[in-house]
């Protein structure tokens, strides 16, 4: 039986691929179990993994929560299990890219929003369709979507269930970056290389600062940055020396 979430490591990046292409990578409990196992392991691998990428196999990122699973009555390992897995993904110490091509609807959008960077193909299709099915979100839509696009644009998306493409997603801030479909893999590799070339220590420290100060006043956030930031990393001297010697060196 094939894995529902595949992992491939390359040059410090760990790529997790949702692997139900025959079901458009619809998210069922077993997918979340496998994703959870990968995420828990990655959280302990900061010395060897500097970046995590989540994407989908086949035609799309994911069509969303498996409605068949909902109708059959999901058997969860614990209450609100999927939302906890998504939060663990968002909380990874490494930067997380969610790479979206094709469909990214509702539960899949909630999963994609756990990324620090949402990287989209022009042909990507984003939508929140909770209202089509008389559902309300429990995987983070009401919190993460407004933080991405603003509260009134989020309300529009939630009330209309309208699908938007990759370029519009980039324009409203839902996606950080949008590229032509034919360049998706090449540009994703380029983005990963740019991130991995910089200090992994800084990435982890900066991500922690941003998350810990979210919602604080400016004064409180500045104080947190000064007094609780992590300062210089162990690779600082080597990086500066490499720059001064006009060499490129990854540490």
C-alpha positions as CSV (number, residue, x, y, z in Angstrom):
1,X,0.0,0.0,0.0
2,X,1.5,3.3,-1.1
3,X,2.1,6.1,1.4
4,X,-0.5,8.9,1.4
5,X,2.2,11.5,2.2
6,X,5.6,11.1,0.6
7,X,8.8,12.7,1.9
8,X,11.9,13.6,-0.3
9,X,15.0,15.3,1.1
10,X,17.3,17.4,-1.1
11,X,20.0,19.8,-0.1
12,X,18.4,20.7,3.3
13,X,14.8,20.9,2.0
14,X,12.3,18.2,3.0
15,X,9.4,18.0,0.5
16,X,6.1,16.4,1.7
17,X,3.8,15.4,-1.1
18,X,0.1,14.7,-0.5
19,X,-0.3,11.4,-2.5
20,X,-3.9,10.6,-3.3
21,X,-3.8,11.9,-6.9
22,X,-6.7,9.6,-7.9
23,X,-8.9,11.4,-5.3
24,X,-7.4,14.9,-6.1
25,X,-5.5,14.5,-2.8
26,X,-8.7,14.9,-0.8
27,X,-7.8,15.1,2.9
28,X,-9.0,12.1,5.0
29,X,-8.0,11.0,8.5
30,X,-5.3,8.7,7.2
31,X,-3.6,11.5,5.2
32,X,-3.5,13.5,8.4
33,X,-2.1,10.6,10.4
34,X,0.8,10.3,7.9
35,X,1.3,14.1,7.7
36,X,1.4,14.3,11.5
37,X,4.1,11.7,11.7
38,X,6.3,13.5,9.2
39,X,5.7,16.9,10.9
40,X,6.6,15.6,14.4
41,X,9.8,14.1,13.0
42,X,10.8,17.2,11.1
43,X,10.4,19.3,14.3
44,X,13.4,17.4,15.7
45,X,15.6,17.7,12.6
46,X,16.6,21.3,12.6
47,X,20.2,20.5,12.1
48,X,19.7,18.7,8.8
49,X,16.4,20.2,7.5
50,X,16.3,23.9,7.0
51,X,13.1,24.2,4.9
52,X,9.9,22.2,4.6
53,X,7.8,22.2,1.4
54,X,4.2,20.8,1.2
55,X,2.7,20.1,-2.2
56,X,0.3,17.8,-3.9
57,X,0.8,14.9,-6.4
58,X,-0.8,14.8,-9.8
59,X,-3.3,17.5,-10.9
60,X,-3.6,19.6,-7.8
61,X,-2.6,20.5,-4.3
62,X,-5.8,19.2,-2.8
63,X,-9.5,19.4,-3.5
64,X,-10.1,19.7,0.2
65,X,-11.6,17.8,3.1
66,X,-12.8,14.4,1.9
67,X,-16.6,14.8,1.9
68,X,-17.0,11.0,1.8
69,X,-15.1,10.8,5.1
70,X,-17.4,13.4,6.6
71,X,-20.5,11.7,5.5
72,X,-19.3,8.3,6.8
73,X,-18.5,9.8,10.2
74,X,-14.8,10.3,10.7
75,X,-13.0,8.3,13.4
76,X,-10.5,10.7,14.8
77,X,-7.6,9.7,17.1
78,X,-8.5,12.7,19.3
79,X,-11.0,15.6,19.2
80,X,-10.1,18.3,16.6
81,X,-7.2,16.1,15.4
82,X,-6.8,17.7,11.9
83,X,-6.7,21.3,13.3
84,X,-3.9,20.2,15.7
85,X,-1.9,18.7,12.9
86,X,-2.2,21.9,10.9
87,X,-1.1,23.9,13.9
88,X,1.9,21.6,14.4
89,X,2.8,22.2,10.7
90,X,2.5,26.0,11.2
91,X,4.6,25.7,14.4
92,X,7.5,23.9,12.8
93,X,10.7,25.8,13.6
94,X,11.8,25.7,10.0
95,X,10.2,27.9,7.3
96,X,7.3,26.2,5.6
97,X,6.4,26.7,1.9
98,X,3.0,25.5,0.8
99,X,3.2,25.0,-3.0
100,X,-0.2,25.2,-4.6
101,X,-1.1,24.2,-8.2
102,X,-4.6,23.3,-9.3
103,X,-7.4,23.0,-6.8
104,X,-7.0,24.3,-3.2
105,X,-10.4,24.3,-1.7
106,X,-11.7,24.8,1.8
107,X,-9.9,22.3,4.1
108,X,-7.0,22.3,1.6
109,X,-6.9,26.1,1.8
110,X,-6.8,25.9,5.6
111,X,-3.8,23.5,5.3
112,X,-2.1,25.8,2.8
113,X,-2.5,28.8,5.1
114,X,-0.3,27.0,7.6
115,X,2.7,27.9,5.4
116,X,4.9,30.8,6.0
117,X,5.0,31.3,2.3
118,X,2.2,30.3,-0.1
119,X,3.7,29.7,-3.5
120,X,1.1,29.5,-6.3
121,X,0.9,28.5,-10.0
122,X,-1.2,30.8,-12.2
123,X,-3.6,28.0,-12.7
124,X,-4.1,27.5,-9.0
125,X,-7.8,27.7,-7.8
126,X,-8.4,28.9,-4.3
127,X,-11.8,28.9,-2.5
128,X,-13.5,28.7,0.8
129,X,-16.6,26.6,0.2
130,X,-17.7,26.0,3.8
131,X,-20.9,27.9,3.2
132,X,-21.9,25.7,0.2
133,X,-22.1,22.7,2.5
134,X,-23.6,24.4,5.6
135,X,-20.3,24.0,7.5
136,X,-18.2,26.3,9.6
137,X,-14.4,26.1,9.8
138,X,-12.5,24.3,12.6
139,X,-9.1,24.0,10.8
140,X,-8.2,27.7,11.1
141,X,-9.9,29.5,8.2
142,X,-11.6,32.2,10.3
143,X,-8.2,33.1,11.8
144,X,-5.6,32.6,9.2
145,X,-7.5,33.9,6.1
146,X,-8.2,37.4,7.6
147,X,-4.6,37.7,8.7
148,X,-3.6,37.0,5.1
149,X,-6.0,39.1,3.1
150,X,-7.8,41.4,5.6
151,X,-11.0,40.8,7.4
152,X,-13.4,42.2,4.7
153,X,-11.8,40.3,1.8
154,X,-11.9,37.2,3.9
155,X,-15.6,37.7,4.5
156,X,-16.2,38.1,0.8
157,X,-14.4,34.8,0.1
158,X,-16.3,33.1,2.9
159,X,-19.7,34.5,2.0
160,X,-19.5,34.0,-1.8
161,X,-17.5,30.7,-1.9
162,X,-16.1,32.2,-5.1
163,X,-13.0,30.6,-6.7
164,X,-10.0,32.9,-7.4
165,X,-6.9,32.1,-9.5
166,X,-3.3,32.3,-8.7
167,X,-2.7,35.9,-9.9
168,X,-5.6,37.3,-7.9
169,X,-4.5,35.3,-4.9
170,X,-1.1,37.0,-5.2
171,X,-2.7,40.4,-5.7
172,X,-4.8,40.2,-2.5
173,X,-2.0,38.7,-0.4
174,X,-3.3,35.2,-0.2
175,X,-0.3,33.9,-2.1
176,X,3.1,35.4,-1.6
177,X,4.3,34.5,-5.1
178,X,2.6,33.4,-8.3
179,X,4.4,31.9,-11.3
180,X,3.4,30.5,-14.7
181,X,2.3,26.8,-14.5
182,X,5.2,25.8,-16.8
183,X,7.7,27.4,-14.4
184,X,6.2,26.1,-11.2
185,X,8.8,23.5,-10.3
186,X,11.8,25.5,-11.5
187,X,10.8,28.6,-9.6
188,X,9.9,26.6,-6.5
189,X,13.4,25.2,-6.6
190,X,14.9,28.7,-7.0
191,X,12.9,30.0,-4.0
192,X,14.0,27.0,-1.9
193,X,17.6,27.6,-2.8
194,X,17.4,31.3,-1.9
195,X,16.0,30.4,1.5
196,X,18.4,27.6,2.2
197,X,21.4,29.7,1.3
198,X,20.7,32.0,4.3
199,X,21.3,31.2,8.0
200,X,19.0,28.4,9.2
201,X,19.6,29.8,12.7
202,X,18.2,33.2,11.7
203,X,15.2,31.6,10.0
204,X,14.2,29.7,13.1
205,X,14.8,32.7,15.4
206,X,13.0,35.1,13.1
207,X,10.0,32.8,12.7
208,X,9.8,32.4,16.5
209,X,9.9,36.2,17.0
210,X,7.2,36.9,14.5
211,X,4.9,34.2,15.9
212,X,5.5,35.2,19.5
213,X,4.8,38.8,18.9
214,X,1.7,38.4,16.7
215,X,-1.0,40.5,18.2
216,X,1.2,42.4,20.6
217,X,1.3,46.2,20.7
218,X,4.3,47.8,18.8
219,X,5.9,48.7,22.1
220,X,5.5,45.2,23.5
221,X,6.7,43.7,20.3
222,X,9.8,45.9,20.2
223,X,10.7,45.0,23.8
224,X,10.2,41.3,23.0
225,X,12.6,41.6,20.0
226,X,15.3,43.3,22.1
227,X,15.1,41.3,25.3
228,X,14.0,37.9,24.0
229,X,15.6,37.7,20.6
230,X,18.4,35.2,20.1
231,X,21.1,37.5,18.9
232,X,24.0,36.1,16.9
233,X,24.0,32.7,15.4
234,X,26.9,30.2,15.5
235,X,27.4,30.7,11.8
236,X,27.7,34.5,11.9
237,X,31.6,34.7,11.9
238,X,32.0,32.2,9.1
239,X,29.4,34.0,7.0
240,X,31.0,37.4,7.5
241,X,34.5,36.0,6.8
242,X,33.2,34.4,3.6
243,X,31.7,37.7,2.4
244,X,34.9,39.5,3.2
245,X,36.9,36.9,1.3
246,X,34.5,37.2,-1.6
247,X,33.6,33.5,-1.2
248,X,30.2,31.9,-1.0
249,X,29.9,29.6,1.9
250,X,26.8,27.8,3.3
251,X,27.0,27.1,7.0
